Amino acid sequence: MTTYVATLKSSGTELARSDKTESIEGNIYFPGNSVASGFSDSPTPYTCPWKGKSQYHNFGDVNDVAWSYPDPKPAAKNIAGFFAFDKGKVEISSV
């Protein structure tokens, strides 16, 4: 099984590491318990037509660096509470 690591490009801070990720639409979703502490909720709204309402997250002074689906629609229940990251701000690599 592949382990993925999410690293903040601006500082090199590791934000998540897991071998229990999900891949959807080109994004790697990390289980909530594999994500670093220090995230805060963002007010940025977004609703995906098939996954449902998302929650964006800030990390330090980096806004909207991640998003999650706390209560997704039935088709996306497997990513409930998982975090995905903005590829412009975070590097995802396999180790």
DOTORRO-720161 format. One line per 10 residues: number of its first residue (from 0); their letters; for each residue x, y, z of N, C-alpha, C. Coordinates in Angstrom, 3 decimals, decimal comma. Layout:
<recs>
NUM) A) X/Y/Z/X/Y/Z/X/Y/Z ~ ...
</recs>
This chain:
<recs>
0) MTTYVATLKS) 0,842/-1,174/0,000/0,000/0,000/0,000/0,891/1,242/0,000 ~ 0,521/2,250/-0,774/1,315/3,467/-0,899/1,014/4,428/0,242 ~ 2,057/5,016/0,800/1,904/6,071/1,795/2,086/7,405/1,092 ~ 1,157/8,326/1,336/1,235/9,671/0,771/1,524/10,670/1,879 ~ 2,243/11,741/1,496/2,578/12,823/2,413/2,154/14,134/1,764 ~ 1,505/15,001/2,555/1,131/16,342/2,108/2,030/17,334/2,831 ~ 2,763/18,161/2,061/3,722/19,106/2,625/3,413/20,511/2,128 ~ 3,333/21,469/3,050/3,084/22,860/2,704/4,282/23,396/1,927 ~ 4,051/23,869/0,703/5,150/24,319/-0,157/5,916/25,498/0,433 ~ 5,219/26,431/1,079/5,867/27,649/1,561/6,812/27,422/2,736
10) SGTELARSDK) 6,601/26,357/3,516/7,430/26,163/4,711/8,023/24,767/4,854 ~ 7,538/23,810/4,070/7,997/22,437/4,208/7,337/21,687/5,349 ~ 6,342/22,295/5,981/5,635/21,665/7,098/4,812/20,480/6,607 ~ 4,959/19,347/7,272/4,155/18,174/6,927/2,748/18,357/7,491 ~ 1,751/18,287/6,606/0,360/18,477/7,006/-0,386/17,166/7,189 ~ 0,017/16,124/6,472/-0,668/14,829/6,579/0,235/13,729/6,051 ~ 0,020/12,511/6,592/0,753/11,324/6,131/-0,143/10,124/6,392 ~ -0,370/9,310/5,349/-1,226/8,137/5,546/-1,067/7,141/4,408 ~ -1,311/5,869/4,736/-1,405/4,827/3,714/-2,867/4,388/3,547 ~ -3,780/5,166/4,102/-5,208/4,858/4,014/-5,955/6,004/3,337
20) TESIEGNIYF) -5,403/6,493/2,239/-5,988/7,611/1,508/-7,038/7,129/0,514 ~ -7,807/8,083/0,017/-8,773/7,843/-1,058/-8,435/8,808/-2,184 ~ -8,545/8,365/-3,419/-8,286/9,222/-4,572/-9,591/9,460/-5,316 ~ -9,959/10,736/-5,451/-11,183/11,113/-6,151/-10,889/12,325/-7,015 ~ -11,226/12,224/-8,285/-11,090/13,330/-9,238/-9,699/13,965/-9,198 ~ -8,671/13,143/-9,079/-7,300/13,636/-9,094/-6,803/14,190/-7,773 ~ -7,626/14,133/-6,732/-7,224/14,604/-5,407/-7,041/13,424/-4,465 ~ -6,014/13,513/-3,624/-5,771/12,503/-2,597/-6,419/13,005/-1,308 ~ -7,310/12,205/-0,748/-7,996/12,537/0,506/-7,360/11,747/1,648 ~ -6,979/12,472/2,707/-6,318/11,890/3,876/-7,317/11,760/5,025
30) PGNSVASGFS) -7,296/10,645/5,749/-8,173/10,522/6,920/-7,905/11,657/7,913 ~ -8,957/12,134/8,554/-8,813/13,237/9,508/-7,804/12,967/10,604 ~ -7,678/11,707/11,034/-6,736/11,393/12,116/-5,282/11,341/11,648 ~ -5,040/11,548/10,354/-3,667/11,571/9,837/-3,187/12,993/9,555 ~ -4,045/13,966/9,851/-3,777/15,363/9,527/-3,223/16,082/10,762 ~ -2,243/16,952/10,533/-1,622/17,710/11,625/-2,648/18,574/12,351 ~ -2,350/18,898/13,600/-3,199/19,849/14,319/-2,832/21,255/13,851 ~ -3,696/22,209/14,100/-3,399/23,586/13,725/-4,267/24,132/12,608 ~ -5,199/23,330/12,112/-6,113/23,817/11,088/-7,259/24,577/11,739 ~ -7,759/25,590/11,044/-8,952/26,307/11,486/-9,936/26,355/10,325
40) DSPTPYTCPW) -11,218/26,427/10,652/-12,237/26,473/9,607/-12,200/27,810/8,888 ~ -12,407/27,776/7,590/-12,471/28,954/6,740/-13,941/29,262/6,448 ~ -14,273/30,528/6,211/-15,648/30,858/5,847/-15,964/30,617/4,367 ~ -14,982/30,196/3,587/-15,190/29,994/2,151/-16,238/28,911/1,906 ~ -17,312/29,247/1,172/-18,356/28,249/0,906/-18,113/27,491/-0,397 ~ -18,492/26,231/-0,428/-18,506/25,459/-1,670/-19,382/24,228/-1,464 ~ -20,185/23,939/-2,476/-20,988/22,722/-2,468/-20,759/21,989/-3,776 ~ -20,311/20,759/-3,679/-20,102/19,895/-4,842/-21,437/19,233/-5,175 ~ -21,795/19,167/-6,464/-23,076/18,563/-6,831/-23,244/17,123/-6,367 ~ -22,164/16,341/-6,329/-22,340/14,937/-5,942/-21,738/14,582/-4,587
50) KGKSQYHNFG) -20,808/15,408/-4,065/-20,223/15,119/-2,746/-20,928/15,875/-1,622 ~ -21,499/17,025/-1,936/-22,215/17,806/-0,929/-21,443/19,033/-0,478 ~ -21,828/19,553/0,690/-21,243/20,782/1,228/-19,867/20,498/1,824 ~ -18,895/21,311/1,408/-17,534/21,140/1,925/-17,236/22,177/2,999 ~ -16,190/21,906/3,753/-15,657/22,854/4,732/-14,208/23,126/4,338 ~ -13,891/24,391/4,045/-12,501/24,742/3,767/-11,772/24,991/5,083 ~ -10,438/24,810/5,042/-9,608/24,944/6,238/-8,383/25,806/5,941 ~ -8,008/26,612/6,924/-6,780/27,406/6,888/-5,736/26,710/7,759 ~ -4,466/26,960/7,441/-3,378/26,473/8,289/-2,439/27,643/8,515 ~ -2,390/28,130/9,752/-1,595/29,322/10,033/-2,110/30,475/9,204
60) DVNDVAWSYP) -1,213/31,119/8,465/-1,629/32,249/7,632/-1,924/31,838/6,189 ~ -2,018/30,553/5,925/-2,329/30,054/4,577/-3,824/29,727/4,526 ~ -4,565/30,546/3,789/-6,012/30,383/3,711/-6,420/29,313/2,710 ~ -7,498/28,627/3,029/-8,122/27,649/2,124/-7,123/26,631/1,579 ~ -6,259/26,140/2,441/-5,219/25,187/2,047/-5,776/23,772/1,902 ~ -6,909/23,512/2,554/-7,497/22,166/2,527/-9,013/22,274/2,557 ~ -9,659/21,161/2,233/-11,113/21,086/2,371/-11,494/19,678/2,792 ~ -12,677/19,588/3,354/-13,198/18,292/3,774/-14,711/18,285/3,581 ~ -15,279/17,103/3,692/-16,727/16,915/3,612/-17,169/16,255/4,916 ~ -17,544/17,070/5,924/-17,930/16,502/7,216/-19,149/15,579/7,134
70) DPKPAAKNIA) -20,093/15,910/6,266/-21,314/15,109/6,130/-21,666/15,000/4,643 ~ -20,885/14,217/3,890/-21,092/14,156/2,438/-22,370/13,426/2,047 ~ -22,731/13,610/0,793/-23,862/12,874/0,227/-23,509/11,384/0,195 ~ -24,512/10,507/0,073/-24,270/9,055/0,116/-23,188/8,553/-0,842 ~ -23,083/9,134/-2,032/-22,098/8,667/-3,014/-20,658/8,914/-2,563 ~ -20,467/9,798/-1,586/-19,115/10,146/-1,138/-18,897/9,837/0,342 ~ -19,691/8,973/0,923/-19,575/8,656/2,358/-18,180/8,148/2,741 ~ -17,464/7,537/1,796/-16,131/6,999/2,098/-15,096/8,079/2,401 ~ -15,402/9,353/2,099/-14,449/10,424/2,410/-14,963/11,344/3,524 ~ -15,963/10,925/4,259/-16,463/11,736/5,378/-15,325/12,015/6,357
80) GFFAFDKGKV) -15,058/13,306/6,601/-14,005/13,686/7,537/-12,593/13,631/6,985 ~ -12,427/13,233/5,728/-11,104/13,208/5,097/-10,751/14,611/4,609 ~ -9,453/14,910/4,524/-8,965/16,204/4,045/-8,289/16,036/2,685 ~ -8,558/16,975/1,779/-7,819/17,091/0,519/-7,144/18,461/0,529 ~ -6,109/18,615/-0,285/-5,287/19,815/-0,225/-5,184/20,512/-1,575 ~ -5,076/21,848/-1,515/-4,898/22,687/-2,695/-3,510/22,408/-3,274 ~ -3,468/21,899/-4,499/-2,189/21,515/-5,113/-1,286/22,710/-5,413 ~ -1,845/23,909/-5,437/-1,029/25,101/-5,621/-0,260/25,482/-4,360 ~ -0,744/24,997/-3,207/-0,150/25,357/-1,920/0,530/24,183/-1,221 ~ 0,166/22,969/-1,625/0,639/21,763/-0,947/1,171/20,767/-1,967
90) EISSV) 2,309/20,180/-1,659/2,861/19,115/-2,503/2,445/17,769/-1,924 ~ 1,893/16,919/-2,783/1,523/15,563/-2,390/2,547/14,622/-3,018 ~ 3,175/13,807/-2,191/4,166/12,863/-2,711/3,954/11,495/-2,081 ~ 4,441/10,476/-2,768/4,384/9,124/-2,212/5,756/8,786/-1,650 ~ 5,759/8,041/-0,559/7,029/7,670/0,085/7,098/6,168/0,268
</recs>
